Amino acid sequence: MQGIFNWQQPQWWSKVSFRSDTLAYQPTDDILIYVKPDISFNLTPHSLNINGDIQVPKARIALKSLPEQAVSVSSDAVIVDADNSTQNELDISTRLNLTLGDDVHFKGYGLETNLTGQMSIHQQQSDLLRAKGIIRLEDGTYQAYGQSLSISDGDLIFIDELDNPQLRLSATRDNINDNVVVGIRVTGRAKNPEIAIYSIPEMPQQEKFHYLLTGRAPNTDPNQDSSSVAAEAALSMALESRSGFTRKAGEKLGIQDLTLSTGSTENRSEVGLSGYITSDLMIRYGVGMFESVNTLTLKYRIHKNLYAEVISGKSNAFDILWSFDRD
């Protein structure tokens, strides 16, 4: 760090530059970011200008949805304050160039993916932060209709609001029979995305749903009809829309991060209710949608990456699980 300070006149000023090798920044347990800053600060009695470059070679970010009662301020809002003291506040202007390296991993809002790309972040006279740039989604998955879909192409496009980028995402289901491709396309803003199902070759919407939820053509499984598939899809969308209500109910019961979800395996579909009794103990109860088979799962974290899991249901199991990140 180096700088120049001039305090010998009423309109004093200072200029400070800050450059560093990789620094670790961890605002919460779920966010760890490594940054290499090269930033300059120009300060006067009435203004602060921040300019420079920030490289992010590595990051691990896990975000949860905002509470339902959270309301963001519109980018078009004008705040009027009758208190004249605000006229003496510092005007802050920012222009930073952000570059993501090849080891940035994001999880949240149904996404789990690596991020790469560049964007500029700017702010004029203490206005809202704005952004411009494109962030690529690579080697990721997207949760939709109770399925984990592989992202084949995806971008976050920033043209104004930092917290509400435009989405351009395609994700497909793996392991589909008949050489059929079925997936979703996500467009619109992050706060109000639009999801459309597509297929290659083109087929009726109900058949697309069937392939998306089961991986098979309609009428190929004698134990599952098209009406059950449609019901599962509708239930999945309904559960996703009520996630905030479920979370609040769990907090009243002393269960953190309580969520409702649907899922399919090769032989059955179920609705699952899961949450954390403590930070290390997860409980999940699954109810079969079209058969009377229920399962209870307890998963306990013994160490940082070591877990014990007990499953009780149609069959019982006890497993020791070890998780790790592969570079």
N, C-alpha and C positions, 0 to 999 in steps of 0.2 A: 504494500500500500504506500502511496506517496501523494502529496498534495501541496497546494499553495493556499495560504490564508491571508486575507487583508482585512484587519479589524480597525484600521485607523481612520475611518470615516463613517458617517451615519449609514450610507448605502454600502455596507460591507459586503464582501463576497468571498467564496472559497471554492476551490476546485480540487477534487479528490478522485484518484483512480485506484481501482482495486482489481488485482489479478491474482489468481491462485491456481495451484494444482487441484486435483479432485478433492472436494469436500463432501462429507455425508450430511444430509439434512433429513431428519425424521420427525415431522410434526405430530404424528400419531403412530401407534403400534402397527397400523396397516399400511403406512406409507413410508418408504425409504427411497430417497433420491440422492444420487451422486452428481454433483455439478462441478463444472470448471468455468468460473466466472471471469469476465474481462469487462468491467463496468466503470463508468465515470459518473461522478456526482457533481453538479454545479448548483451551489446554494447561495441565495440572496435572502434579504429579510422577508421577501414576499413570494419566493418561488424556489422550487427544487426540480431540476431537470436530471433525469436518469437515462443514460444511454449506454449501449454496449451489446455484448454477445454472451450467451450462456450455452454451454454444451452440456448435454446430459448423456454420458456414456452408458449409465446403468441406472435402472429404477425398478422398484417393485411397488405397485400401486393397487390397492384393493379398496373400492368405494362401495358404499351402500346407498340405496335410494334415499332421497330427501323425504322427510316426514310429509304426510299429506297436507298438514296445515301450513307448511312452508310456502311463502309467497315471494316471488322474486320481483324486483322493481323493473318495470318496462324500460327498454332502451330509449323510449320516446318521452319518459316522464320528466317533468320539470319540477324541482323541489324549491318551494318559496319559503324562506325563513324570515320572519319579521325581526329577528334579533340582529341588530347591526353588527354584533361582534363577529359574525361569520365573515364580514368583509375583511377581517384581519387574519383569516386563516391562510395557511400556506397553499399556494397553487402548485400542484404536483403534475408534472408532465413526464411521461415515460415512453421510451422507444427501445425495445429489446428484441434481439434476434435469437430465437430458440432453435437449437439443433438437437434432435434425438439420435442417439447412437444405436448400435445393433443389439443392445441388451436391455431394452426397456419393455417391461411386462405390465399389462393392465388387466384388472379383473373388476367387473361391476356392471350393473344395468343389463345383465344378460350376456355381456361380452367377456371373453377371456382370450387375450391376443397379445402379440408383440406389436410395438409401435415404432415406426421410423418416419422421418420427414423433417420439415422445417416450417417455422411459422414466425411471424413478427407480432409482438404484443405492444400496443401503444395506448396512451392515455393523454388527453389534453385537458389541462386546467382542472384537475381533480374530477373529471368526468368518469363514467364507467370504463373499465378496461375493455379494449377492443382487440380483435385478432384477425390476422390474414395469413393464410397458408393452407397446406394440405398435409395431413398426417395419414400415413398408410397403415392398414391393418394386415398383419402377416402371420400365417401359421396359427390361426385362431378359431374359436368356436363361438356360436351365438345360440342362446336358448330361446326357442319359440315353440308353442303348441306342445310343451312338455318334452321336446326333443333337443338334443345337443347336435347342432348342425355345423358342418365344417365351412369356414369362410373361404370362398374361392376368389373373391375380389372385394376390397373394401377401402373406403376413404372417409376421413372426417374432414370436411371442407369448412374452413373458417373464413368468413367474409365480414363479420361484424362482432356479434356477441361472443365473448370468450366461452361462456357456459352453455351455449346453444348452437353448436355447429350443424351444418347440413350433413346428412348421412347419404352415402352411396355404397350399399353393401349387398352382396349376393352370397348366400350360404346354401349348401346342399346337404341332403342326407346321404350318409355312406351306406354301403352294403345293400343296395337296391337290386332286386332281381330284374331280369328281362332287358338289361342294358338301357334302362330308363333313367333319366336324370330328373329329379324333383327337388325343388328348393324354394327359397323365399328371396324376394328383393325388398330391401328396406330403403325408403327415400324419405324426404322431408326433414324437419328439424328434430334434434335429439329429444326435445321435450314433448314432441307430438309426432312420433314417427308413423309412417304409413307402410304397412306390410302387405305384400301381394305374393301369392303362391304361383310358381311357374313350373312348366314341365317341358321336357324334350323326349319324345314328340309331344305336341299339344294334345290335351285330353280334357274331358269335362271336369269341372271343379271338384265334384265329389270323388272322382278317381284320383285327382291330385292329392286330396286330403288322405285318402286311403294309403297311397304310396308313402306319403310323408310320415304318417303315424305308424305304419306297419312294415314298410319296406317291401311289400308284396302287392300284386294286382288284386283287385276285388274278386270275391267268390273263389279264392284259392285256399282259404282256411275254413273248414267246416265248422269250427268253433267260434267264428267271429263274422258278423255280418256288417254290411255297410252302415246300418243305423247305429251300431255300437261305436264305429269309428267316428261318425259325425257327432255322436254324443260326447265322445272323449275330446274331440277338438273344441266343441262348444264349452265344455267344462274347463278345459285348459285356459281358454281366453277369459272366462269368468273369474277363475282363480287369480290370474295375473292382474285383473282390474281391482281385486280386493286385497292386494298384498299389504297395503297400509293398514286396513282394518284388522287383518290377522296379526300384524306386528304389535298393534296396540293391545289387542286381547292377550297376547302372550306376555306382555310386560305386566299386566294386571295379575297374571297367574304366576309371576316370578320366572318366566321362561323368556330368555332373550332371543331375538332374531327368529321368532316363530314364523314359519312360512308354510303355505299350502302349495302343492305342485302335483302335476300328473306325470306319469312316465310309463313307458312300455318296454317290456322285454320280449323275447322270442315267443313266450307262451302266454303272457298275461299283461293286463293294464291295471294300474292302481292309482288311487289318490293318496298322497303322502302328507303328513303333518309332522314337521321337524322343528327343533329348536335346541337351545343350550340351557341346561339346568345350571351349570357353572361354565366358566371359560374353557374347562378341559373336558366336560362331559356333555355329549350330544345325544339326544333321544329322538327317534323317528318312529311313527306309527303309520303303517300303510294298510289301506283297505282296498281289496279287489273290486274293480268296477263292475265286472260281469261274472264274477265267481266269488264264492264265500270263502276266500282265503285272505287272512290278515297276518301281518308281520310286525314284530316289535324289534327295534334295533337300538342297542346302546353302544356308543363308541367313546372310549376314554383315551385321552392323550397322556401317555406315560412319560414321555420325554418330548423334546422339540419335534422330532420327526417319527416318533414311535407311538403306535396306537394299539389298543386292544378292542376288539369288536365282538359283540355277542348278538346273534340273530335268533329269534324264536318265531316260528310260524309253521308252515306246512312241513318244513324240515328245519332242524336246529343246527347252528354252527357257532364255532368260536375261532377267531382268527387273530393273529398278530400281524399288524401292517406296518410297513416302513415306507415313508415317502421321501423323495429327494428331487432336487432340481438338476436337470441334465443340461450342461453347458453346450 
